[in-house]
Amino acid sequence: MISVTREEREWFLRNIAQGLVDYMGVVEPPVPVEEMLRHPPTVYNYDFGVVDMYSNLWDATFARPPSRRGSIFVRINLPPDQRRYALARETLSALITSKHGREMGLAELFMDTLQESGEHFARHLLAPQPMVEVFRNREDEDRELADTFELPEQVAIERKQDSDSSFR
């Protein structure tokens, strides 16, 4: 386990998310997370995938069978905003368990805080800081942020709080 502070961990997560957004060339919301999972950066070809499922056990989960491609299994009947968030959250599991992620030590950094880290990562992947800045000090900014970035409203509220406390 690599010891880092919460602030350092969150800074790193924000930068990983921003790197994926930059790689995809996204300049305005919404970030096409499902498209990225279906057509990933070359280094993650064997690690990103989406499989629809009919289970009600969870909204989404990442799984990697031994010696096979990793995929995010996502409940087919989720509302679109919840689906996007669940896919983005589970993308962190795909990243840290990938060959590239293991070589970088990502599992050692994030495994102990995987749920919290996945949620933080997802909020920043779906609503990158440069795009969120546009929504500062607007009336009804939470609802507008949720609608524009296609996020569940509670996630938009949490994202705005991330933004308020982020160091740059």
C-alpha positions as CSV (number, residue, x, y, z in Angstrom):
1,M,0.0,0.0,0.0
2,I,1.2,3.5,-0.9
3,S,0.4,6.1,1.7
4,V,-1.1,9.3,0.3
5,T,-3.3,12.0,1.8
6,R,-6.9,12.3,0.7
7,E,-6.1,15.5,-1.1
8,E,-3.2,13.9,-3.0
9,R,-5.5,10.9,-3.9
10,E,-8.3,13.2,-5.1
11,W,-5.8,15.4,-7.1
12,F,-4.4,12.3,-8.8
13,L,-8.0,11.0,-9.6
14,R,-8.9,14.4,-11.1
15,N,-5.9,14.3,-13.3
16,I,-6.5,10.7,-14.5
17,A,-10.1,11.7,-15.4
18,Q,-8.9,14.9,-17.1
19,G,-6.3,12.9,-19.1
20,L,-9.1,10.6,-20.4
21,V,-11.3,13.6,-21.3
22,D,-8.3,15.2,-23.1
23,Y,-7.5,12.0,-24.9
24,M,-11.1,11.8,-26.2
25,G,-10.9,15.4,-27.3
26,V,-14.1,16.3,-25.4
27,V,-14.5,20.1,-25.2
28,E,-18.2,20.4,-24.1
29,P,-20.6,18.3,-22.1
30,P,-21.7,15.6,-21.9
31,V,-18.5,13.5,-21.8
32,P,-19.3,10.3,-23.9
33,V,-18.1,7.8,-21.3
34,E,-19.8,4.8,-22.9
35,E,-18.2,5.6,-26.2
36,M,-14.8,5.7,-24.5
37,L,-15.4,2.3,-22.9
38,R,-16.4,0.8,-26.3
39,H,-13.5,2.5,-28.1
40,P,-10.8,2.9,-25.5
41,P,-7.3,4.3,-25.7
42,T,-5.0,1.7,-27.2
43,V,-3.3,1.0,-23.8
44,Y,-6.8,-0.1,-22.4
45,N,-8.1,-2.1,-25.4
46,Y,-8.0,-5.3,-23.3
47,D,-9.5,-3.6,-20.2
48,F,-12.5,-1.6,-21.2
49,G,-15.8,-3.1,-22.3
50,V,-19.5,-2.8,-21.5
51,V,-21.9,-5.7,-21.1
52,D,-25.6,-5.0,-20.4
53,M,-27.2,-7.2,-17.7
54,Y,-30.7,-7.8,-16.4
55,S,-29.6,-8.3,-12.7
56,N,-31.0,-6.1,-9.9
57,L,-28.1,-6.9,-7.6
58,W,-26.2,-3.8,-8.5
59,D,-26.2,-0.9,-10.9
60,A,-22.8,-1.8,-12.4
61,T,-19.7,-3.8,-11.5
62,F,-16.4,-4.4,-13.2
63,A,-15.2,-8.0,-13.6
64,R,-12.1,-9.5,-15.2
65,P,-12.2,-13.3,-15.6
66,P,-8.8,-14.9,-15.4
67,S,-6.9,-14.4,-18.7
68,R,-9.8,-12.6,-20.3
69,R,-10.9,-9.1,-21.2
70,G,-12.3,-6.9,-18.4
71,S,-15.8,-5.5,-18.8
72,I,-18.2,-3.3,-16.9
73,F,-21.5,-5.2,-16.4
74,V,-24.2,-2.6,-16.2
75,R,-27.9,-3.0,-15.5
76,I,-29.8,-2.4,-18.7
77,N,-32.8,-0.6,-17.2
78,L,-31.0,2.2,-15.4
79,P,-32.0,5.7,-16.3
80,P,-29.4,7.3,-18.7
81,D,-27.9,9.6,-16.1
82,Q,-27.5,6.8,-13.5
83,R,-26.0,4.5,-16.2
84,R,-23.4,7.1,-17.2
85,Y,-22.4,7.6,-13.5
86,A,-22.2,3.9,-12.8
87,L,-20.1,3.3,-15.9
88,A,-17.8,6.1,-15.0
89,R,-17.4,4.9,-11.4
90,E,-16.5,1.4,-12.5
91,T,-14.0,2.7,-15.1
92,L,-11.6,3.3,-12.2
93,S,-11.7,-0.4,-11.4
94,A,-10.9,-1.2,-15.0
95,L,-8.0,1.3,-14.9
96,I,-6.4,0.1,-11.7
97,T,-6.6,-3.6,-12.6
98,S,-5.3,-3.1,-16.2
99,K,-1.8,-4.2,-17.0
100,H,-0.9,-0.5,-17.4
101,G,-2.6,0.4,-14.1
102,R,-0.9,-2.4,-12.2
103,E,2.5,-1.3,-13.6
104,M,1.8,2.2,-12.4
105,G,0.9,1.0,-8.9
106,L,-2.7,2.3,-9.2
107,A,-4.1,-0.7,-7.2
108,E,-1.8,0.1,-4.3
109,L,-3.0,3.7,-4.4
110,F,-6.7,3.2,-4.7
111,M,-7.8,-0.3,-3.6
112,D,-8.2,0.6,0.1
113,T,-10.6,3.5,-0.9
114,L,-12.0,2.0,-4.1
115,Q,-15.7,3.0,-3.6
116,E,-14.9,6.6,-2.5
117,S,-12.2,6.9,-5.1
118,G,-14.5,5.5,-7.8
119,E,-17.2,8.0,-7.0
120,H,-14.8,11.0,-6.9
121,F,-13.2,9.8,-10.2
122,A,-16.6,9.4,-11.9
123,R,-17.8,12.9,-10.9
124,H,-14.6,14.4,-12.5
125,L,-14.7,12.2,-15.5
126,L,-18.3,13.2,-16.3
127,A,-17.9,16.8,-15.3
128,P,-14.3,18.0,-15.8
129,Q,-13.2,21.1,-13.8
130,P,-12.7,23.3,-16.9
131,M,-16.3,22.6,-18.0
132,V,-17.8,23.0,-14.5
133,E,-16.2,26.4,-14.0
134,V,-18.8,27.8,-16.4
135,F,-21.6,27.0,-13.9
136,R,-20.3,28.9,-11.0
137,N,-22.7,31.3,-9.3
138,R,-25.6,30.6,-11.6
139,E,-29.2,30.4,-10.3
140,D,-30.4,26.8,-10.0
141,E,-26.8,25.7,-10.9
142,D,-27.3,22.2,-9.4
143,R,-30.2,21.3,-11.7
144,E,-28.5,23.0,-14.7
145,L,-25.2,21.2,-14.0
146,A,-27.1,17.8,-13.7
147,D,-29.0,18.4,-17.0
148,T,-26.0,19.6,-19.0
149,F,-23.6,16.9,-17.9
150,E,-26.3,14.2,-17.8
151,L,-25.7,13.4,-14.1
152,P,-28.1,12.4,-11.3
153,E,-28.9,15.6,-9.4
154,Q,-27.3,14.4,-6.1
155,V,-24.1,13.6,-8.1
156,A,-24.1,17.1,-9.5
157,I,-24.5,18.6,-6.0
158,E,-21.5,16.5,-4.8
159,R,-19.5,17.5,-7.9
160,K,-20.1,21.1,-7.2
161,Q,-18.9,20.6,-3.6
162,D,-15.7,18.9,-5.1
163,S,-15.2,21.9,-7.2
164,D,-15.6,24.3,-4.2
165,S,-13.0,22.4,-2.2
166,S,-10.5,21.4,-5.0
167,F,-7.0,22.8,-4.9
168,R,-5.5,23.5,-8.2
